[in-house]
Structure formats: C-alpha cells, structure tokens
Amino acid sequence: MEENIKELREELLLPKKRAFETMTAADTIAVEAYAKGYMAYLDKAKTEREASKEALRLAADKGYVPYADGAPLTAGSKYTAVFGDKMTILIHIGKKPLSEGVNIVASHIDCPRLDLKPNPLYEDGGAAYFTPHYYGGIRKYQWLTIPLELRGVVCKANGEKVEVVFGEDEDDPVLCITDLLPHLAREQGTKPLNSAYTGESLNPIIGSTPYEGEGEDRVKLAVMSILSSRYGITVEDSRSAELSTVPAGKARSVGFDASLIGAYGQDDRVCAYASLAALFDQEEAPERTSVVILADKEEIGSEGLSGMKSAKFDHLLASLCSNDLGTYNSCLDHSFCLSCDVAAGYDPGFPEAFEKRNAAFLNGGVAICKYTGSGGKSGSNDANAETLGKLRGIFAEGNVAWQLCELGKVDVGGGGTVAKFMAERGIETIDAGTPVLSMHAPFEITSKFDCYHTYTASKAVFTL
C-alpha cells in the first residue's frame, strides 16, 4: 500500500523536488557562463537605443545583415531590421516556406527611467538642476539619493546626431536626486507613499559652481559650458533630444553564493538577451524561420512607431512574404509567438500581495503566465489550453525548467505584455519570462538559474 501511494503521488501530483536542486556541475558552469554574457549586455544597454545597438553588434558578429525588399530568402539567410533605432527585428530564414508560419520570441527593451523635459535646465538655491518626466511605472521614492547617469541622443537642426553618455566612466561625476532630511520630514512622513513625492520633485542636481563674471543663471551657464565642451550641444539642441537619467553602476552578482543578479533594466532585457542568445545558437538553418522582436514602448502600452502596436512588423512580414496576401495571411495563421516578458517573483517580505500557490519563485525556472491583465483578466491575451499544452511539450523536449504563475493576487493589481498585440494579428501567443524581485526598481533582482532557463525556453520555441 505504501508503495502504491508513493507511485500514485509521483504520477498524479506535482514533484516536490525542483529542477534547481538536480543541477549538475556542468549545469552550474553553463548557468554561470550565460550569466556573464547577460550581465555584460546589461552594462552596455541602459536605454532602448543602446539595447538595440548592442543587439545589432552581436548579430553582425553572427553574420546578420540589414534586410531590404527583394533580399534572397534562401534557408540560412540572416537579416536585421531596425525602426527608429529603438525597435529591432532579427530573422533567420528556415527551410520551410513562410506560408507554414514562423517561430517568434518577442520581448521589449524599454525600461522605466527619468526622461528630461523639453526645457530641462533650471537654477535655484545656488545649484542647477534637470527636471524630468518619468517614463513607465515607477515608485518615485526609489529614485532618490542614488547615483544617476545621463544617457541618450541629441539631434541637431543640421541633422547631426550626438550620443551622450555621462556618468558611466569611473572618473565621471554622477547626478543625484536629493531627499528631505528626516529632521524636517515629519509632515512628509504622514502622507501616503504615492503622494509623498511628485513627478516635479524628481529633479537631479547637476552642478553648483557659477561661471565667472556677473549676471543671472551662472551655474546653468557653467553646466552648459561643460556639456558644450564635451558634446558640442546647446540648450536649444535639448529641444530635439532624447536624454534620460538612469541608475549608475554595473550589473552585480547578489548573495554570498552569487546565485542572483542585481541590475537596472532587467525588465525586460533579461528576456531580450535570452531570445538573442537562443537565436545566435542556431548554427544551421532552422526548420521554420526564427524571428526575434525587440520592441520599444511596452512600458507605456506598446504605442508609437517603435512599439508592438506599430504596423512596422506587419510591413516587414509582408515584405518577407513578397507582399502576397495569401502567403502573408497563412504565415500569421500558422505562426507561434512566445511573448517573453518578466513575471513577479514571490517576495516573502510582502506576502500580502501574492497568492502563494500561484506565484513564481526564484530558482523555479521560466515562469509561464497563461494570462496577465488586471481584475477579471482585463486587457489579457489569456492563451488557450491547447497553446499551453503545446508549450509544455516543447519545454519537455528542450529540458526547460518552468513554473506556472499569476501576477500577484487577483484584486491587488495587474499588468500587461505585448502578447495581446501579437494575438490581435492572429498569431498564437503565450507569455513566459523570468521571475523578478523589485520589478521596475532601479536595482532589480533575478536568479541566474531562471535567466538561463528563459534562454532554454526561447531556444525550445525555435524548434517548433
């Protein structure tokens, strides 16, 4: 009877031992090697433009070339397409015709940050400041009293484009947003967390030494003279610029055992890098064409020219299908997309936000979210059971460690991904990605094991 119960339990119930606990020495080496490459990518990709640029550099090393209408679609051909320097698509042409569908892994490379306003520079109280407009969902207090870098591009009226990176080099100064001292913060401390800080209070201090001479705004003038000397830009040029303040510092291993990764921008560059690494592993032409989408604007609803709502992807796919409507429609109907986006990792410090039986855990592997949305699944793709069954099958074939989860308690909050926009195109789509602690914070935490299995998950999808 004891044996029967044991066998029945193993057959019908979920296993108690997680994949993480069965790792071999070879597995550990593979996980560490992957984490090293991923962390290097994070250090070079602190804005969506930089993430796109680094992806293209890595792709060029693997033989990918820019796509143009009419390019040969022979098996093994490798192409890139870039839209606005902020949305990048990579294509590895497969052996089967496009009418039989393509395998897509779609992630986003934009992250919460502090964008500078069109007129960003002002002087007050003997110091100069930038005034930003935050991008995406942030908890404002997390951005105070930490070192910040200035990164982005300035587009001059004459067409010249200037790249700005200030604060990355160890010899560079950094920027910082100040906070009120506790001795004077009694009233502030009585306010709800979300209203204690406003968007207009997130102003980095950028200088305090006045330019020599007489007159007003001499600290502003001194700051602009430094920026002009280094980058050749003026205040007027800032009106056609995309400049952001982002956390300074490199990705670091976390924990005494170095099993975790701490860095800015892991949502969703952890999934973006996983899809790239999986694609670059293909030494031969895949059976079906493999497509990686690195999209912009997901954090604000996938809007805009470089977001997943944009028709740019549709135009590219139509071109690949030689603009034949029948082939194009057939391609959409038979394609599969893994919407690779992060999941909320269970945090025992805040158990009230999670339903533990349906949460994603560190070292549990890639987290599959059948649906996201909020409340009653509002705004969710909600993949069907057949799609989830298919994913389980290919993950088993690919030895992918995975878990199922929801995004916290039903009535607590919610979120979205690019999944529903792919599904609106008629593409079979499901969400899966890396569990993250402190999501959207300036320093997010992931497990190296989970990062690695987000890569193995992407690799498995390309075998469909």
C-alpha positions in Angstrom: 0.0 0.0 0.0 2.9 2.4 0.9 4.5 1.8 -2.5 1.2 2.3 -4.3 0.6 5.6 -2.6 4.1 6.7 -3.4 3.8 5.8 -7.1 0.4 7.4 -7.3 1.7 10.6 -5.7 4.6 10.8 -8.2 2.2 10.1 -11.1 -0.6 12.5 -10.2 0.8 15.3 -8.1 3.5 17.9 -8.8 7.1 16.9 -8.0 8.4 18.2 -4.7 12.0 18.5 -5.9 12.6 21.4 -8.2 14.9 21.3 -11.2 17.3 23.7 -9.5 18.0 21.0 -6.9 19.0 18.5 -9.5 21.7 20.7 -11.2 25.0 19.0 -12.1 28.4 20.6 -12.1 28.1 21.0 -15.9 24.8 22.8 -15.4 26.3 25.2 -12.9 29.1 26.1 -15.3 26.6 26.7 -18.2 24.5 28.9 -15.9 27.5 31.0 -14.8 28.8 31.4 -18.4 25.4 32.5 -19.6 25.0 35.0 -16.7 28.4 36.5 -17.5 27.3 37.3 -21.1 24.0 38.6 -19.9 25.4 40.9 -17.3 27.9 42.3 -19.9 24.9 43.1 -22.2 23.1 44.9 -19.4 26.1 47.1 -18.8 26.1 48.2 -22.4 22.3 48.6 -22.8 20.9 51.1 -20.4 18.5 52.7 -22.9 16.4 51.1 -25.6 18.6 52.7 -28.2 21.7 51.1 -26.6 20.0 47.8 -26.2 19.1 47.8 -29.9 22.6 48.9 -30.9 24.3 46.2 -28.8 21.9 43.5 -30.3 22.8 44.6 -33.8 26.5 44.5 -32.9 26.2 40.9 -31.6 24.1 40.0 -34.7 26.7 41.3 -37.1 29.3 39.1 -35.4 26.9 36.1 -36.2 26.6 37.1 -39.9 23.3 39.0 -39.8 22.9 41.8 -42.4 20.3 44.6 -42.9 17.2 43.4 -44.8 16.0 45.1 -47.9 12.9 44.4 -50.1 13.8 41.6 -52.5 16.6 40.1 -50.5 17.0 36.4 -51.1 15.0 34.2 -48.7 17.2 31.1 -49.0 17.4 28.8 -46.0 20.1 30.1 -43.6 19.9 33.8 -44.7 20.2 36.1 -41.7 18.7 39.6 -41.6 18.1 42.5 -39.3 15.5 45.3 -39.5 15.6 48.5 -37.3 12.9 51.0 -36.8 13.7 54.4 -35.3 16.9 52.9 -33.7 14.6 51.6 -30.9 12.8 48.5 -32.3 15.0 45.7 -33.8 13.8 42.6 -35.5 16.2 39.7 -36.4 15.2 36.9 -38.9 16.9 33.6 -39.6 15.3 32.1 -42.7 14.2 28.5 -42.2 13.9 25.5 -44.6 10.1 25.5 -44.7 8.1 28.2 -46.7 6.9 31.2 -44.8 3.3 30.1 -45.5 3.8 27.4 -42.9 4.4 30.0 -40.3 7.4 31.4 -38.3 8.5 31.0 -34.7 8.7 34.3 -32.8 10.1 35.3 -29.5 9.0 38.9 -28.7 10.4 40.9 -25.8 10.7 44.6 -25.0 13.9 46.6 -24.4 12.4 49.8 -22.9 12.5 50.2 -19.1 11.3 52.7 -16.6 13.5 55.8 -16.4 13.5 59.6 -16.0 13.4 61.4 -19.3 14.4 65.0 -19.4 11.6 67.5 -20.3 11.9 69.6 -23.5 13.2 72.6 -21.4 15.1 70.6 -18.7 17.6 73.0 -17.2 17.0 75.5 -14.3 18.8 77.1 -11.5 17.6 77.6 -7.9 19.2 78.0 -4.5 22.7 78.2 -5.8 22.6 75.0 -7.8 21.5 73.8 -11.2 19.0 71.0 -11.8 17.4 68.9 -14.6 13.7 68.5 -14.5 12.5 65.1 -15.8 9.2 63.4 -16.9 9.3 59.8 -15.7 8.6 57.1 -18.2 6.7 53.9 -17.3 5.5 52.8 -13.9 7.9 53.8 -11.1 7.8 54.1 -7.4 9.2 57.6 -7.1 11.0 57.3 -3.7 13.2 54.6 -5.1 14.9 57.1 -7.4 16.1 59.5 -4.7 19.6 59.6 -3.3 21.1 57.1 -5.7 23.8 57.9 -8.3 22.4 58.5 -11.8 23.9 58.7 -15.3 22.8 60.8 -18.2 22.4 58.9 -21.5 20.7 59.4 -24.8 20.9 61.3 -28.1 20.8 64.9 -29.2 19.6 65.6 -32.8 20.7 68.9 -34.1 18.8 71.0 -36.6 21.6 70.3 -39.2 20.9 66.6 -39.0 23.9 65.7 -36.8 23.2 63.1 -34.1 25.2 63.3 -30.9 25.3 60.3 -28.4 25.5 61.3 -24.8 26.8 59.0 -22.0 27.8 60.9 -18.9 28.4 59.2 -15.5 29.4 55.7 -16.8 33.2 56.1 -16.6 34.6 55.8 -13.1 36.3 59.2 -13.5 32.9 60.9 -14.4 30.8 62.7 -11.8 27.3 61.4 -11.4 23.9 63.1 -10.9 21.6 62.6 -7.9 18.1 63.5 -6.7 18.0 64.8 -3.2 15.5 63.9 -0.4 14.3 65.8 2.6 16.2 65.3 5.8 14.3 63.3 8.5 14.6 66.2 11.0 12.2 68.2 8.7 10.2 65.4 7.2 7.6 64.9 9.9 4.7 66.2 7.7 6.0 64.4 4.7 6.1 61.2 6.7 2.3 61.4 7.3 1.5 61.4 3.6 0.6 58.2 1.7 3.6 56.8 -0.1 2.3 57.5 -3.6 1.7 61.2 -2.8 4.7 62.0 -0.6 6.7 62.6 -3.8 5.5 64.2 -7.0 6.8 63.9 -10.6 8.0 67.5 -10.3 10.2 66.7 -7.3 12.4 64.2 -9.1 15.0 66.8 -10.1 18.6 65.7 -10.2 21.2 68.2 -9.0 23.8 68.7 -11.8 26.1 71.5 -10.6 26.8 74.3 -8.1 29.8 76.3 -9.4 28.8 79.5 -11.1 30.5 80.7 -14.3 33.0 83.5 -13.7 31.6 87.0 -14.1 28.4 88.8 -13.5 24.7 88.2 -14.2 22.0 85.6 -13.5 21.9 81.8 -14.1 25.7 81.5 -14.0 25.5 77.9 -12.6 23.3 77.0 -15.6 25.9 78.6 -17.8 28.7 76.7 -16.2 26.9 73.4 -16.7 26.1 74.1 -20.3 29.7 75.1 -21.0 30.8 71.7 -19.8 28.2 69.9 -21.9 29.0 72.1 -24.9 32.7 71.3 -24.5 32.2 67.6 -24.3 29.3 67.1 -26.7 29.1 70.3 -28.7 25.4 70.9 -27.7 23.4 73.9 -26.5 20.2 74.4 -24.6 18.4 74.9 -27.9 19.6 71.4 -29.0 17.9 69.8 -26.0 14.6 70.6 -27.5 15.2 67.8 -30.1 16.9 65.4 -27.8 16.1 62.1 -26.1 18.0 62.3 -22.8 17.3 60.1 -19.8 18.7 59.8 -16.3 19.2 56.1 -15.4 20.9 54.4 -12.5 24.7 54.4 -12.5 26.7 51.3 -11.9 27.2 47.9 -13.4 25.3 44.6 -13.0 26.4 42.7 -10.0 26.1 39.2 -8.6 24.0 39.2 -5.5 24.1 37.0 -2.4 27.0 35.3 -0.6 26.6 32.4 -3.1 26.5 34.8 -6.1 23.4 33.0 -7.3 21.4 36.1 -8.2 21.9 39.1 -10.5 21.2 42.7 -9.4 21.0 45.4 -12.1 18.9 48.1 -13.7 16.7 47.3 -16.7 16.2 43.6 -16.2 12.6 44.1 -17.1 12.7 43.2 -19.9 16.2 43.0 -21.2 16.6 39.7 -19.3 14.2 38.2 -21.9 15.6 40.2 -24.8 19.0 38.8 -24.2 17.7 35.3 -23.8 16.0 35.4 -27.2 19.2 36.8 -28.8 21.4 34.1 -27.3 18.9 31.4 -28.4 18.8 32.7 -31.9 22.6 33.0 -32.2 23.0 29.4 -31.1 21.5 28.3 -34.4 24.5 27.1 -36.4 22.3 25.8 -39.3 19.1 26.9 -40.9 16.1 26.2 -38.6 13.1 24.2 -39.9 10.8 27.2 -39.6 12.0 30.7 -39.9 13.1 32.1 -36.5 12.2 35.7 -35.6 13.3 37.8 -32.6 11.5 41.0 -31.9 13.0 43.6 -29.5 10.2 46.2 -29.2 10.0 49.6 -27.6 7.3 51.4 -25.7 5.9 48.3 -23.9 6.0 50.1 -20.5 3.6 52.7 -21.9 1.2 50.5 -23.7 3.3 49.5 -26.8 2.3 52.7 -28.5 4.2 54.7 -31.1 6.3 53.9 -34.2 8.6 51.5 -32.5 6.0 49.8 -30.2 4.4 46.4 -30.8 1.1 48.1 -32.0 3.1 49.7 -34.8 2.5 48.4 -38.4 6.3 48.2 -38.9 6.4 44.5 -38.0 3.4 43.8 -40.3 5.1 45.6 -43.2 8.3 43.6 -42.7 6.5 40.3 -42.6 4.5 41.2 -45.7 7.8 42.0 -47.4 9.2 38.7 -46.4 6.1 37.1 -47.8 6.8 39.0 -51.0 3.7 41.0 -50.4 1.5 38.1 -51.4 -1.7 38.4 -49.3 -2.4 34.7 -49.2 1.1 33.8 -48.1 1.1 36.6 -45.5 -2.2 35.5 -44.0 -1.2 31.9 -44.0 2.1 32.9 -42.3 0.2 34.7 -39.5 -2.3 31.8 -39.1 0.5 29.2 -38.6 3.0 31.2 -36.6 3.7 30.8 -32.9 4.9 33.6 -30.6 6.4 33.4 -27.1 5.7 36.8 -25.5 8.8 36.7 -23.4 8.3 39.1 -20.5 9.2 39.0 -16.8 7.0 37.7 -14.0 6.6 39.0 -10.5 8.8 36.9 -8.3 7.3 35.9 -4.9 8.7 38.1 -2.2 8.3 36.9 1.4 8.7 40.4 2.6 5.4 41.3 1.0 3.3 38.1 1.2 0.0 40.0 1.3 0.5 40.9 -2.4 0.8 37.3 -3.6 -1.3 34.2 -3.8 1.4 31.8 -2.9 0.0 28.7 -4.6 0.0 30.5 -7.9 3.2 32.6 -7.6 6.5 32.5 -9.4 9.5 31.7 -7.2 13.2 32.3 -7.6 15.0 29.3 -9.0 11.8 27.8 -10.2 12.7 28.3 -13.9 11.0 30.3 -16.5 7.5 31.5 -15.4 4.6 30.8 -17.8 1.7 33.3 -17.4 -1.4 31.9 -19.2 -3.0 35.3 -18.7 -1.9 38.7 -17.3 -4.3 41.7 -17.2 -6.0 43.0 -14.1 -9.0 42.1 -12.0 -11.1 39.8 -14.2 -8.3 39.3 -16.7 -9.0 42.7 -18.3 -6.5 43.5 -21.0 -5.2 40.0 -21.1 -4.3 37.7 -24.0 -5.4 34.6 -21.9 -3.9 31.9 -24.1 -6.0 28.8 -24.6 -5.3 25.4 -23.1 -4.1 24.0 -26.4 -1.3 26.6 -26.6 -0.3 25.9 -23.0 -0.2 22.2 -23.8 2.0 22.8 -26.8 4.4 24.9 -24.7 4.6 22.1 -22.1 5.5 19.7 -24.8 8.3 21.7 -26.3 9.7 22.6 -22.9 9.8 18.9 -22.0 11.7 18.3 -25.3 14.1 21.1 -24.5 14.7 20.2 -20.9 13.4 23.6 -19.8 12.7 24.2 -16.1 9.4 26.0 -15.9 6.6 27.0 -13.5 3.1 28.5 -13.8 2.1 31.7 -12.2 -0.2 34.7 -12.0 0.8 38.4 -11.4 0.0 38.6 -7.7 -3.4 38.4 -6.1 -6.4 38.9 -8.4 -7.7 42.1 -6.8 -4.3 43.7 -6.0 -3.1 45.0 -9.3 -2.1 43.7 -12.7 -0.1 44.4 -15.8 0.2 43.7 -19.5 2.7 42.5 -22.1 2.9 42.5 -25.9 1.0 39.2 -26.1 -2.4 40.6 -26.9 -1.0 42.7 -29.7 0.5 39.6 -31.3 -2.7 37.7 -30.8 -4.7 40.5 -32.5 -2.6 39.8 -35.6 -3.9 36.2 -35.5 -0.7 34.7 -34.1 -0.9 32.0 -31.4 0.7 33.6 -28.4 1.5 32.9 -24.7 3.5 34.7 -22.0 6.6 33.3 -20.3 9.6 35.0 -18.7 12.0 35.4 -15.8 10.7 36.0 -12.2 11.9 39.3 -10.9 12.1 40.8 -7.4 11.8 44.6 -7.0 10.4 44.9 -10.6 10.7 48.4 -12.0 13.1 49.5 -9.3 16.5 51.0 -10.1 18.1 47.7 -9.0 16.1 44.6 -9.9 16.9 41.0 -8.7 16.8 37.8 -10.8 18.1 34.3 -10.4 20.9 33.2 -12.7 19.2 29.8 -13.0 15.9 31.4 -14.1 17.7 33.7 -16.5 19.4 30.6 -18.1 16.1 28.8 -18.4 14.5 31.8 -20.1 17.2 31.2 -22.7 16.5 27.5 -22.9 12.8 28.3 -23.3 13.5 30.7 -26.2 15.7 28.0 -27.8 12.9 25.4 -27.4 10.4 27.7 -29.2 12.7 28.0 -32.2 12.5 24.2 -32.7 8.7 24.2 -33.3 
